[in-house]
Amino acid sequence: MLLVIDVGNTNTVLGVFARVAKINTAGDSDETPRYERLVANWRVATSRTSTVDEYGVLFRNLFSMAGLESKGIHGIVISSVVPPLDPVLRQVCERYFNLRPLAIEPGVKTGMPVHYDNPAEVGADRIVNAVAAFEKYGGPCVIVDFGTATTFDCVSAKGEYLGGVICPGIGISADALFERTARLPRVEIRKPARVIGSNTVGSLQSGLYYGYLGLVDGILELLLAELGPETHVLATGGLGPMIGTGSKYIKHVDDFLTLEGLRIIWERNGSARKDSTSPKASSKAEPKAPSPKSKNGGGAPTSSPSRSSR
């Protein structure tokens, strides 16, 4: 099985993929089994203060509740926008799974050219989403990831990462409103029954939901004008189902897009997996980062704390 981990500023999402062999018309397996069946997934709070053992116990408990064995994991791949947690999770993988994880960082083969002024500024999760979206839906496409921040990532018809837009997430916007106003209560973010609120709670929910929906559709309208009307638009992230289903431009809501992207990149790095997943691997096997100015798509950049997308 393959363990994929997506570490965001607010939540960490984990998934376990099992191998699936494709069967041809003759009833025989026509290729080596691939990790294509998502058998379990979890969303937990990202804790910057948890120790290696605390994370290890958490992972073991999640596996136990799902009826999975940690010894059944043969590979681990991690995307993170929280740099302080990177060494912690690396030690968790080595201590509790006896594996060295593949981290999405410069030097990792993604198969997607990155046309960004400085590719190292792009959050790893944004590249992972772009890879999965192009693989599943084709291009051009726009991926709207509703996380701590909301990101709009654009992929060309040729499968090139073009860049995108970053704006405050709806949760950040709501927190700012509640903290700066003395008489407005904190409310649940959800789609109200009607636009005109007949009380304070309804008015707040209407403003948050429809105000943010207007922001999303306004940005998408401008992006589609640049990319063309045939562009596929999809949403992912924690609030993707709520906002995405109300948008007039978003046609697909894919809850597991990032997990799929991690799986795809893992498969594309098959030649380096044996070295990258062994805790005893030589340091010479570590991938080398490309020049920051490189735009050949050879690797996915790590994220800068100031550019974290979730």
N, C-alpha and C positions, 0 to 999 in steps of 0.2 A: 504494500500500500504506500501511497504518497501523501505526506502531510504538507499542506500549504498554509502559510501564515501571513496575514496582511495586517500590519501594525499601523493603526491610525492614531491621531492625537486624542480622540475620545474613545474609540472602540478598537478592539483587536478581533479580527474574524479569522477563524480557523476552519479548515476543511480537510477531509480525508477522501482520497480517490482510490478506488480499487481497479485492478487490471481487468480489461475486457478484450477478449479475442474476437475479431471479426470472422464470421463464417461465410464461406462462398457458397455458390449454388450446389456444389457437390457435397456439401456438408462438412468440409474440412476447414481448418483455420488457415487463412491465407496470409497472415502476417503475425509478427510478434505481438502478444497482448500489450495494450497501452492503457495508461491510467486515464480512463474516460468516464467512470461511473462514480459520482459523488455519493458516498455512503453515509456521511455524517458532516454536519457543520455546526459551528457555535459562534455566538457573538458575545464577547465579554468586555468589561471596562478595561481600558489601558491604564496600568498602574506603573508610574515611573519610579516608585519607591519599593516595589516588590523585589525580593531577592531571588537568586537562582533557584533555591529550594522551594520558595513559595510558588513560583511559576511552575516548577516541576510537579508539585503536588496538584496544582490546578489542572494541568494537562492530564495527569494520571487519573484524576477524578472524572474529568470529562470523558476520557476513553472508557472508564469503567461503566459510567452511566449508559454509554452507547453500546456496550458489549464488545468493545474492541481491545486488542492487546497491543501494548506499545512495542513489543518485540516484532510485531507484524509490519512495522514501518520500515521501509527500505530506502526512503529518500525524503528529504525535507527541503523546501524552498521558501524563502522569506522575502517579503517586500516590507520596507519600513520607512516611515517619515519621522521617526522619533529616534535620532542617533544615540542618545544615552542608553536606550534599551538594546541596541545591537549586540554589544558584548555579553549582556545578560542572557539573551535568547540563544546566542551561540553556545554559551556554556550549558544552558538547559538541554540543547540538542545533543551535545557531546556527553553530558553526564547521565541523562535519563533515556536517551535513545541510542547512544553510542554511534552517533552520526555527525558528520560535519555538514551544516546546511549550505545550500547554494543561495547566496544573497544576490538580490537584483541590484547590481552596481556596475560601474564602468568596467568593460571587459567581458561582460556576460552577453552572449549572442541572443539578440531579440528578433533579428530578421526585419527590423524596421528602421530606415534612415530617420535621423532626428534633425529637422531643420529649425534649430533654435540657436540664437546667438551664442549661448553658452549651454550646451546640452547637460552639463552637470547641475544646472539649476532646476531641471525638471524633476518633480517628485517621482520616485520609482513607481508608485501606484498609478500615476497618470500614463506612463509608458505601458505598464501591464494592462491597463484598461484598453488602451489603443490597440495593442497587439490582439487582444481577445475580440474586440469589436470588429476589426478588419477581417480576422479569421472567420468569424461567425456571420457577419452581415455584409462584408465587402465595403468598398469605398466609392465616393467620398462618404465620410460619416462624422457625426459629432456625438461625443459621449458626455453626458451631464452627470457628474458624480456629486450627490447630495451628502456631504459630510460636515465636519466642523466648518470647513469652507466649501463653497460650491464651485466646482471647476467645470469648464467647457473645453474639451480637448478635440482638436480637429485633425482628421486623417484624410489625405488626398486619395484620389481614385487609384493611384499607383501604390498606395500603402505607405506613404511618407507621413511622419508626424510633423505637422505644420506649426503647432503652438496652440494657443487658446486664450481663455479668459478665466480669471480668478476673482471671486467676490465673496463677501461674508456669508456664511451659512445662515439659514433661517433661525437656528438656535442662538447664534451669536447676536443676530438682530433683535430677537425677543429678549435676551438677557440685557442688552443695552437699554431697551425700552423700560423694563421693569426696574433696573437699577437707577435710572435717571428720573423716574417719576414717583412721587411719594404716595399718590392715591390710586395708582393702577395696580391691580393684583396680578400675580403670576398665573397664567392660564395654560391649559393644555393646548399644544399646537395641533389643530385638526381642521378639516374642512367643515365650515358651519352649514347649517341647513339653508340659510338664505344670506344674501349679501348685506342687506340692511339689518344691523344688529339692534335688538330692542332692549338690550341691557349692556352693561360695561363688558362683561365676559364675552358676549356675542360680538360686540363691536371690535374688541381686541382680536378675537379669533378671525373675524372677517378681514381685518386689516392685515394681519400677519399672513394669512393664507393667500388671499387674492392679491395683496400687495407683492408678495414674493412670486406668485405665479406670473404677475405682470412683468416683473423683473426678468424671470426666466424666458418667457416668450418674447420679450423685447430684445434680449440678447440673441436668442435663436433666430429671430427674424433678420437681424443684421448679418449673422454668420451664414445663413442660407443664401442671402443676397450675394455673398462673396463666393461660396462654394457651389451654388447651383441648386435648383429645386429638386433634383434627383437624390440629394443627400439623405442618407439614413440618419435618423436622430433617435438615440436611445438613452435611457436613464438607468442609474444604478446608485448604490449607497443606501444608508439607513432610511432616509425619507423619500427615496426614489418612488415607491409605490404611491405615496400620498400626493406628491406634487406632480409626478410624471403622468398619472392618469388624468389630471386636470388640464394638462398642456395641449394646445392645438397643434403643436409641432412634434412632440415626442410620440413615437409610434411603438416603441418597444421598451418594456421595463424588465431589466435583467438583474435579478438580485445577486447572482453568483458570477457576475462578469469578471471581477478581480480574481476570484479563485480559479476560474477557467484560464485566465491569462497567465497566472503563475504555473498552472499545469502545462500550458502550451510552451512557455519559455523553458521549463524543465526538460520537456521532450526535445527541444531544439538544441539543448546543451548536452546531448547524450554522450558525446565523445569525452567531455570533461567531467561527467558525473562521478565516475569512480574515484577520481582524485578529490573532488570537491566535497564528497560525502563521507570520506573516511577521516576520522579524527586523528589518525596517525599519518595522514598525507603530508608529503613534503611541502614546505612553504614555497618551493619552486613551482608547484602546481597551481598556485593562486593566479587568477587571470590578471593581466596587466590592464590598467585603465588607459583609454585612449586620450589623446590630447584634448583639453577642454574645447578647442576650436573645431574638433573633428565633427563632420556632419555625415559620415558614411553609414550610420546606423549600426555599427558593429557592437555597440553596447548600450545598456540603459543607464542613464545617469542616476546617481544618488541624489536625494533631495537636500536642499539647504533648509535649516530650521526656519528661516524667514519665509521660505516658499512652501512650507508644508501644506498639503492640500486637504487634510482631513483633521 
